[in-house]
Amino acid sequence: MKLIEILDGVDIVKSGCKDMDIDISDIAYNSTKVSGGSMFVCLKGSNIDGHFFVKEAIDKGCKVIIAQQELKVSFENVVIVKNTRKELAKMSCNFFGHPASKLITVGITGTKGKTTTSHMIKSILEQNGDKVGVIGTMGVLLGDEVIKTENTTPESYEIQSHLSYMANSGCKYAVLEASSLGLKHHRLDGFKFNYGIFTNFSKDHVGTNEHEDMNDYFKSKCLLFKNSQVVFINRDDDKYLDVKKNSVCDVKTFGFGSSSDLYCSKTGLIVNQGYVGVECKFISSNQEYDLKIPIPGRFSVYNALAACLFCEYVGIDVEIIQKGINKVRVKGRVEPVKVPGNYTLLIDYAHNAVSMENVLTTLREYKPNRLIVLFGAGGNRPRDRRYEMGEAAGKFADLSIITADNSRFENVTDIIKDIEVGVQKSKGKYIVIPDRKKAIKYCLETARDGDIIVLAGKGHETYQEINGVKYNFDEREIINNILSESHLA
């Protein structure tokens, strides 16, 4: 593509390019991915500054440098912009031919529920015969195809590349998990969402390399609603009015109160061996219908309300909605794992105190013989989270099994000691088994009839990160291996 076409709409402060008809083969923001004929964009992050890698990019044959400050290296084709990350989104949209305009785009934001809601929407729309792409925590999903990504909301170049792939593959819908950091760092700039969804808001993502405070966190979330044509909001959330105030478009609501456009009038628990779910009745202005949600808890009802309200709005029949919700499966979100005993084993991504309390209080409603939670905490993350997780587990579980998670560059023993402080504060019963595989084996070998056991923290992840290395660790495989080795299967 010609440079002048890529720079269309870009806010340029200063340009040293005399020839704007230069052919650009690709856009790179990582110097290791620069190739001859490409453009290098210097992104400034909290840990790495792309401006320090300009010489490497030039040596690799890049034709143009996009920077947000003057360079120390002499190079003719330099374009200075105010914010390279913001302009990268515009340039990426241009480079890939504005793929969002060829799709119906849905952005979902909220502290919890983004992944489950996106999977519910995907399941319903696919049941309707529509082709759907999802970009989020699980990666990029297109039918049964999965493309791994580093972040819930990838960098804008990847977003546009994936949207282009979806449009070229015949997708009708693109559903994107819009993380607060993704919104704050302009990864979702450059196009307007057809629809935005707000699930909920609670304390999270405040700390080093995240948000400076809760106000910054909330303001970042609200950026989605300033850039959507129609918004669906959880009316029961404490931030409902603030979200509505920040929305410059049509607003539809969901919740448990009859004042919502779609509301839940009643719920009941479904529990069988290996299955915990919810049955409920949804009512809107012109119809009511029963649903069976194969995911437990009040929060899963809210996620279903969001998904169903959106699908009703775009004209999906109730029968299709019911089938889609009944078939939804979300890897690592209260995910049941088949076991031979008369107990229930679940894998869940709960990795902070809020999600830990949510999942445990929800499962407590199913009146298990014992509620057991196995968990650790991530290294190189705020220590307060460990105390809080330990306290929540100790308070709501009958037994906590403290083990390793992604220790990263910390000693797992130190992390466990921090978790113990929280559990001891709650006076809950616990044991320590640092090796996660041995801890899982202990759960399987000591399970009793009627127990509900939750392996928390890893969820959809298939690795353990230790000292900068990601080792294969899929809990589903671990469980199958233990059952086979122990002749329990």
C-alpha positions as CSV (number, residue, x, y, z in Angstrom):
1,M,0.0,0.0,0.0
2,K,1.2,3.6,-0.7
3,L,2.4,5.5,2.3
4,I,-0.1,8.3,1.7
5,E,-3.0,5.8,1.8
6,I,-1.7,4.3,5.1
7,L,-1.4,7.8,6.6
8,D,-4.9,8.9,5.6
9,G,-6.6,10.5,8.7
10,V,-3.4,10.3,10.8
11,D,-2.6,13.3,13.0
12,I,0.9,14.2,11.8
13,V,3.0,16.6,13.8
14,K,6.0,16.6,11.5
15,S,7.0,14.7,8.4
16,G,10.4,14.2,6.8
17,C,9.0,12.1,3.9
18,K,9.4,13.8,0.5
19,D,7.9,10.9,-1.4
20,M,4.5,10.0,0.0
21,D,4.0,7.4,-2.8
22,I,6.4,4.9,-1.2
23,D,5.2,1.3,-1.3
24,I,4.9,-0.1,2.2
25,S,4.8,-3.9,2.4
26,D,3.7,-4.2,6.1
27,I,3.4,-2.4,9.4
28,A,5.5,-3.5,12.4
29,Y,5.7,-2.3,16.0
30,N,8.2,-4.9,17.1
31,S,11.6,-4.5,15.6
32,T,12.1,-8.3,15.4
33,K,9.2,-8.4,12.9
34,V,10.5,-5.7,10.6
35,S,11.2,-6.8,7.0
36,G,12.4,-5.0,3.9
37,G,9.9,-2.5,2.7
38,S,7.9,-2.3,5.9
39,M,7.0,0.6,8.2
40,F,8.2,0.6,11.9
41,V,6.0,2.2,14.5
42,C,7.7,3.2,17.8
43,L,5.3,2.3,20.6
44,K,6.1,3.6,24.1
45,G,5.1,1.1,26.8
46,S,5.7,0.9,30.6
47,N,8.7,-1.4,30.2
48,I,9.9,-1.1,26.6
49,D,10.3,2.0,24.4
50,G,10.2,1.3,20.7
51,H,12.3,4.4,20.0
52,F,15.3,2.5,21.3
53,F,15.0,0.0,18.5
54,V,15.0,2.3,15.5
55,K,18.5,1.5,14.3
56,E,17.7,-2.2,14.3
57,A,14.6,-1.5,12.2
58,I,16.6,0.6,9.8
59,D,19.2,-2.1,9.5
60,K,16.5,-4.6,8.6
61,G,15.3,-2.5,5.7
62,C,12.3,-0.6,7.0
63,K,11.3,2.3,4.7
64,V,9.5,4.6,7.1
65,I,9.7,5.3,10.9
66,I,6.6,6.5,12.8
67,A,7.7,8.1,16.1
68,Q,6.3,10.4,18.8
69,Q,9.6,12.1,19.5
70,E,12.7,13.2,17.7
71,L,15.1,10.4,16.9
72,K,18.8,10.3,17.7
73,V,19.4,8.2,14.6
74,S,19.7,10.0,11.3
75,F,17.0,8.8,8.8
76,E,15.1,10.7,6.2
77,N,11.7,9.0,6.2
78,V,10.5,9.8,9.7
79,V,6.9,10.8,10.5
80,I,6.4,12.3,14.0
81,V,2.9,12.0,15.5
82,K,1.6,12.9,18.9
83,N,0.7,9.4,20.0
84,T,2.1,6.4,18.0
85,R,-0.2,3.9,19.7
86,K,-3.3,5.9,18.8
87,E,-2.2,6.5,15.2
88,L,-1.2,2.8,14.8
89,A,-4.9,1.9,15.1
90,K,-5.8,4.3,12.3
91,M,-2.9,3.1,10.1
92,S,-3.8,-0.5,10.7
93,C,-7.5,0.1,9.7
94,N,-6.3,1.8,6.5
95,F,-3.7,-1.0,5.8
96,F,-6.3,-3.8,6.1
97,G,-9.0,-2.0,4.2
98,H,-11.3,-1.1,7.2
99,P,-12.6,-4.7,7.7
100,A,-14.9,-3.7,10.6
101,S,-17.1,-2.0,8.0
102,K,-17.8,-5.4,6.4
103,L,-18.8,-7.0,9.7
104,I,-21.4,-6.5,12.5
105,T,-19.1,-5.7,15.5
106,V,-19.9,-6.3,19.1
107,G,-17.7,-5.0,21.9
108,I,-18.1,-6.5,25.4
109,T,-16.5,-4.8,28.5
110,G,-16.9,-5.3,32.2
111,T,-14.8,-6.7,35.1
112,K,-16.3,-10.1,34.8
113,G,-18.3,-12.0,32.2
114,K,-16.7,-10.9,29.0
115,T,-15.6,-14.3,27.9
116,T,-18.7,-16.2,28.9
117,T,-21.0,-13.6,27.3
118,S,-19.0,-13.7,24.1
119,H,-19.2,-17.5,24.0
120,M,-23.0,-17.3,24.6
121,I,-23.5,-14.9,21.7
122,K,-21.3,-17.1,19.5
123,S,-23.2,-20.2,20.4
124,I,-26.6,-18.5,19.7
125,L,-25.6,-16.9,16.4
126,E,-24.0,-20.2,15.1
127,Q,-27.2,-22.0,16.0
128,N,-28.9,-19.5,13.8
129,G,-26.5,-20.4,10.9
130,D,-24.3,-17.3,11.1
131,K,-20.6,-17.4,10.9
132,V,-19.0,-15.7,14.0
133,G,-15.5,-14.6,15.0
134,V,-14.5,-13.9,18.5
135,I,-11.4,-12.1,19.8
136,G,-10.7,-12.4,23.5
137,T,-9.2,-14.2,26.4
138,M,-9.3,-17.6,24.6
139,G,-7.6,-16.1,21.5
140,V,-9.2,-15.7,18.2
141,L,-12.1,-18.2,17.6
142,L,-13.5,-18.8,14.2
143,G,-15.7,-21.9,14.2
144,D,-13.5,-24.6,15.7
145,E,-10.3,-22.8,14.7
146,V,-8.3,-21.2,17.6
147,I,-5.5,-18.7,17.0
148,K,-3.6,-17.9,20.2
149,T,-3.1,-14.3,21.3
150,E,-1.0,-12.6,24.0
151,N,-3.7,-10.3,25.4
152,T,-7.4,-10.4,25.9
153,T,-7.5,-7.4,23.5
154,P,-4.5,-7.6,21.2
155,E,-2.7,-4.6,19.7
156,S,-4.6,-2.7,17.1
157,Y,-2.6,-4.1,14.2
158,E,-3.5,-7.7,15.2
159,I,-7.1,-6.6,15.8
160,Q,-7.4,-5.3,12.3
161,S,-5.6,-8.3,10.8
162,H,-7.9,-10.7,12.6
163,L,-11.0,-8.7,11.5
164,S,-9.7,-8.8,7.9
165,Y,-9.3,-12.6,8.2
166,M,-12.9,-12.9,9.6
167,A,-14.4,-10.7,6.8
168,N,-12.5,-12.7,4.1
169,S,-13.7,-15.9,5.7
170,G,-17.3,-15.0,5.3
171,C,-18.1,-14.0,8.9
172,K,-21.2,-11.9,9.6
173,Y,-20.4,-11.0,13.2
174,A,-17.2,-10.2,15.1
175,V,-17.4,-10.3,18.9
176,L,-14.6,-8.6,20.7
177,E,-13.7,-8.6,24.4
178,A,-12.8,-5.0,25.1
179,S,-10.5,-5.0,28.1
180,S,-10.0,-1.7,30.0
181,L,-6.3,-1.6,29.1
182,G,-7.1,-2.4,25.4
183,L,-9.5,0.6,25.4
184,K,-7.1,2.9,27.2
185,H,-4.2,2.1,24.9
186,H,-6.2,2.7,21.7
187,R,-6.1,-0.9,20.5
188,L,-9.8,-0.7,19.6
189,D,-9.6,2.7,17.9
190,G,-10.1,3.4,14.3
191,F,-13.7,2.0,13.9
192,K,-17.1,2.4,15.5
193,F,-18.7,-0.7,17.1
194,N,-22.3,-1.5,16.0
195,Y,-23.0,-2.7,19.5
196,G,-21.5,-2.4,23.0
197,I,-22.2,-4.5,26.1
198,F,-21.5,-3.6,29.7
199,T,-21.6,-6.7,32.1
200,N,-20.5,-5.3,35.5
201,F,-17.9,-3.3,37.4
202,S,-15.9,-4.2,40.5
203,K,-12.4,-3.7,41.9
204,D,-9.6,-5.1,39.7
205,H,-6.7,-4.2,37.5
206,V,-5.3,-1.4,39.7
207,G,-1.5,-1.6,40.2
208,T,1.8,-1.5,38.5
209,N,1.5,-1.7,34.7
210,E,-2.3,-1.5,35.0
211,H,-4.6,1.3,36.1
212,E,-3.5,4.0,38.5
213,D,-6.8,4.0,40.4
214,M,-10.5,2.8,40.1
215,N,-11.5,6.0,38.4
216,D,-9.0,5.5,35.6
217,Y,-10.2,1.9,35.4
218,F,-13.8,2.9,35.0
219,K,-13.1,5.8,32.6
220,S,-11.3,3.3,30.4
221,K,-14.2,0.9,30.3
222,C,-16.5,3.8,29.3
223,L,-14.5,4.5,26.2
224,L,-16.4,1.7,24.5
225,F,-19.8,3.4,25.1
226,K,-18.6,6.6,23.5
227,N,-17.8,4.5,20.4
228,S,-20.9,2.3,19.9
229,Q,-24.1,2.8,18.1
230,V,-26.3,0.8,20.5
231,V,-25.3,-0.2,24.1
232,F,-26.7,-3.0,26.3
233,I,-26.2,-2.2,30.0
234,N,-26.6,-4.2,33.3
235,R,-29.2,-2.1,35.0
236,D,-28.5,-3.8,38.4
237,D,-24.9,-2.8,38.5
238,D,-24.0,0.1,40.9
239,K,-22.3,1.9,37.9
240,Y,-25.4,1.7,35.7
241,L,-26.2,5.4,35.7
242,D,-22.6,6.4,35.2
243,V,-22.3,4.0,32.2
244,K,-25.5,5.4,30.8
245,K,-24.3,8.9,31.2
246,N,-21.1,8.0,29.3
247,S,-23.1,6.4,26.4
248,V,-23.7,8.7,23.4
249,C,-26.1,6.3,21.7
250,D,-29.3,4.2,22.2
251,V,-29.3,2.3,25.5
252,K,-31.0,-1.0,26.3
253,T,-31.0,-2.7,29.7
254,F,-31.0,-6.1,31.3
255,G,-31.3,-7.3,34.9
256,F,-33.6,-8.9,37.5
257,G,-36.0,-5.9,37.8
258,S,-39.0,-5.5,35.5
259,S,-37.9,-2.0,34.5
260,S,-35.2,-3.6,32.3
261,D,-35.8,-4.3,28.6
262,L,-35.0,-7.9,29.3
263,Y,-35.3,-9.3,32.8
264,C,-35.1,-12.6,34.7
265,S,-38.3,-13.2,36.7
266,K,-37.3,-16.5,38.5
267,T,-34.4,-18.9,38.8
268,G,-33.8,-22.4,40.0
269,L,-30.7,-24.6,40.5
270,I,-29.9,-27.7,38.3
271,V,-27.5,-30.1,39.8
272,N,-26.5,-33.6,38.6
273,Q,-23.2,-35.5,38.9
274,G,-20.8,-33.4,36.9
275,Y,-23.4,-30.8,36.0
276,V,-24.3,-27.6,37.8
277,G,-26.5,-25.0,36.1
278,V,-29.4,-22.7,36.3
279,E,-32.9,-22.7,34.9
280,C,-34.7,-19.4,34.6
281,K,-37.5,-17.4,32.9
282,F,-36.6,-14.3,30.8
283,I,-39.3,-11.7,30.0
284,S,-39.1,-8.8,27.5
285,S,-41.8,-6.4,26.2
286,N,-43.2,-8.9,23.7
287,Q,-42.2,-12.4,24.8
288,E,-41.2,-14.6,27.7
289,Y,-39.2,-17.9,27.6
290,D,-37.5,-20.5,29.8
291,L,-33.8,-21.1,29.6
292,K,-31.4,-23.8,30.9
293,I,-27.9,-22.4,31.4
294,P,-25.2,-25.0,31.8
295,I,-23.1,-22.7,33.9
296,P,-24.0,-22.1,37.6
297,G,-24.6,-18.9,39.4
298,R,-26.4,-15.6,39.3
299,F,-23.5,-14.1,37.3
300,S,-24.1,-16.6,34.5
301,V,-27.8,-15.4,34.4
302,Y,-26.5,-11.9,33.9
303,N,-24.2,-13.0,31.1
304,A,-27.1,-14.9,29.5
305,L,-29.3,-11.8,29.8
306,A,-26.7,-9.7,28.0
307,A,-26.3,-12.3,25.3
308,C,-30.0,-12.9,24.8
309,L,-30.9,-9.2,24.8
310,F,-28.4,-8.6,22.1
311,C,-29.6,-11.6,20.1
312,E,-33.3,-10.6,20.5
313,Y,-32.3,-7.1,19.3
314,V,-30.8,-8.4,16.1
315,G,-33.8,-10.6,15.4
316,I,-32.9,-14.1,16.5
317,D,-35.9,-16.3,17.3
318,V,-36.4,-17.5,20.9
319,E,-36.1,-21.2,19.9
320,I,-32.6,-20.5,18.5
321,I,-31.6,-18.5,21.6
322,Q,-32.7,-21.4,23.9
323,K,-30.8,-24.0,21.9
324,G,-27.7,-21.7,21.7
325,I,-27.6,-21.1,25.5
326,N,-28.2,-24.7,26.3
327,K,-25.2,-25.8,24.1
328,V,-22.8,-23.1,25.3
329,R,-19.5,-24.4,26.8
330,V,-16.8,-22.1,28.0
331,K,-13.3,-23.5,28.6
332,G,-12.1,-22.7,32.1
333,R,-15.2,-21.0,33.2
334,V,-16.8,-23.3,35.9
335,E,-16.0,-26.0,33.3
336,P,-17.0,-29.5,34.4
337,V,-14.5,-32.3,33.9
338,K,-15.7,-35.9,33.7
339,V,-14.6,-38.0,36.7
340,P,-15.6,-41.6,37.7
341,G,-16.7,-40.8,41.2
342,N,-19.9,-39.4,42.6
343,Y,-18.6,-35.9,42.9
344,T,-18.2,-32.8,40.7
345,L,-14.9,-31.5,39.5
346,L,-14.7,-28.0,37.9
347,I,-12.0,-25.9,36.4
348,D,-12.3,-22.1,36.7
349,Y,-10.3,-19.1,35.9
350,A,-10.9,-17.4,39.3
351,H,-7.6,-15.7,40.0
352,N,-8.5,-12.8,42.3
353,A,-10.6,-12.4,45.5
354,V,-13.8,-11.1,43.7
355,S,-13.9,-14.0,41.3
356,M,-13.0,-16.5,44.0
357,E,-15.8,-15.3,46.2
358,N,-18.2,-15.3,43.3
359,V,-17.6,-18.9,42.3
360,L,-17.5,-20.3,45.8
361,T,-20.6,-18.5,47.1
362,T,-22.4,-19.6,43.9
363,L,-21.4,-23.3,44.3
364,R,-22.2,-23.2,48.1
365,E,-25.9,-22.7,47.0
366,Y,-25.8,-26.2,45.5
367,K,-25.3,-27.6,49.0
368,P,-22.2,-29.8,48.4
369,N,-21.0,-32.4,50.9
370,R,-17.8,-30.4,51.0
371,L,-16.7,-27.4,48.9
372,I,-13.0,-27.7,48.1
373,V,-10.9,-25.2,46.3
374,L,-7.4,-25.7,44.9
375,F,-5.5,-22.5,44.0
376,G,-2.3,-20.5,44.0
377,A,-1.5,-16.9,42.9
378,G,0.5,-15.3,40.1
379,G,4.0,-14.1,40.8
380,N,5.1,-10.5,40.0
381,R,1.6,-9.2,40.7
382,P,0.4,-7.1,43.7
383,R,0.8,-9.1,46.9
384,D,-2.5,-7.8,48.3
385,R,-4.3,-10.1,45.8
386,R,-2.8,-13.1,47.5
387,Y,-4.0,-12.2,51.0
388,E,-7.4,-11.3,49.6
389,M,-7.7,-14.6,47.7
390,G,-6.6,-16.6,50.7
391,E,-9.1,-14.9,52.9
392,A,-12.0,-15.4,50.4
393,A,-11.1,-19.1,50.0
394,G,-10.8,-19.7,53.7
395,K,-14.1,-18.0,54.3
396,F,-16.2,-19.7,51.7
397,A,-14.6,-23.2,51.2
398,D,-14.6,-26.1,53.5
399,L,-11.0,-26.8,52.5
400,S,-8.4,-24.8,50.6
401,I,-5.5,-26.6,49.0
402,I,-2.8,-24.0,48.4
403,T,-0.4,-24.7,45.5
404,A,1.5,-23.2,42.6
405,D,0.0,-21.0,39.8
406,N,2.2,-18.9,37.4
407,S,5.0,-18.1,39.8
408,R,6.8,-16.3,37.0
409,F,10.1,-14.9,38.6
410,E,9.1,-15.3,42.2
411,N,9.7,-18.2,44.5
412,V,6.5,-20.2,44.8
413,T,7.1,-20.7,48.6
414,D,7.0,-17.0,49.1
415,I,3.7,-16.7,47.2
416,I,2.2,-19.5,49.3
417,K,3.2,-17.9,52.5
418,D,1.4,-14.7,51.5
419,I,-1.8,-16.7,50.6
420,E,-1.5,-18.5,54.0
421,V,-1.7,-15.1,55.8
422,G,-5.1,-14.5,54.2
423,V,-6.5,-18.0,54.9
424,Q,-5.3,-17.9,58.5
425,K,-7.1,-14.6,58.9
426,S,-10.4,-16.3,57.9
427,K,-9.6,-19.2,60.2
428,G,-10.4,-21.6,57.3
429,K,-9.1,-25.1,57.0
430,Y,-6.2,-25.5,54.5
431,I,-3.3,-27.7,53.5
432,V,-0.2,-26.8,51.4
433,I,0.9,-28.9,48.4
434,P,3.3,-26.7,46.3
435,D,3.4,-29.1,43.3
436,R,0.2,-28.4,41.4
437,K,0.0,-31.8,39.8
438,K,0.4,-33.5,43.2
439,A,-2.3,-31.2,44.6
440,I,-4.7,-32.2,41.9
441,K,-3.9,-35.8,42.5
442,Y,-4.7,-35.3,46.2
443,C,-8.1,-33.9,45.3
444,L,-9.0,-36.8,43.1
445,E,-7.8,-39.4,45.6
446,T,-9.6,-37.9,48.6
447,A,-12.8,-36.8,46.9
448,R,-16.0,-38.0,48.7
449,D,-19.6,-38.5,47.4
450,G,-21.3,-35.2,46.9
451,D,-18.2,-33.0,47.0
452,I,-17.7,-30.1,44.6
453,I,-14.0,-29.5,43.9
454,V,-12.8,-26.4,42.1
455,L,-9.4,-26.1,40.5
456,A,-9.1,-22.3,40.4
457,G,-6.7,-19.9,38.7
458,K,-5.6,-21.6,35.5
459,G,-8.9,-21.9,33.7
460,H,-8.4,-22.0,30.0
461,E,-4.6,-21.7,30.3
462,T,-2.6,-24.7,29.1
463,Y,0.8,-23.7,30.7
464,Q,2.6,-22.9,33.9
465,E,5.0,-19.9,33.7
466,I,8.1,-20.4,35.8
467,N,11.2,-18.2,35.6
468,G,10.2,-16.8,32.2
469,V,9.5,-20.2,30.7
470,K,6.0,-21.5,29.9
471,Y,5.7,-25.2,30.5
472,N,2.9,-27.3,29.2
473,F,0.3,-27.7,31.9
474,D,-3.3,-28.4,30.7
475,E,-5.3,-29.4,33.8
476,R,-7.6,-31.5,31.7
477,E,-4.7,-33.6,30.5
478,I,-3.2,-33.7,34.0
479,I,-6.5,-35.1,35.4
480,N,-6.8,-37.8,32.7
481,N,-3.2,-38.8,33.3
482,I,-3.7,-39.1,37.1
483,L,-6.9,-41.1,36.6
484,S,-5.2,-43.5,34.2
485,E,-2.0,-43.8,36.4
486,S,-4.1,-44.3,39.6
487,H,-6.5,-46.7,37.8
488,L,-9.4,-44.5,39.1
489,A,-10.9,-44.0,35.6
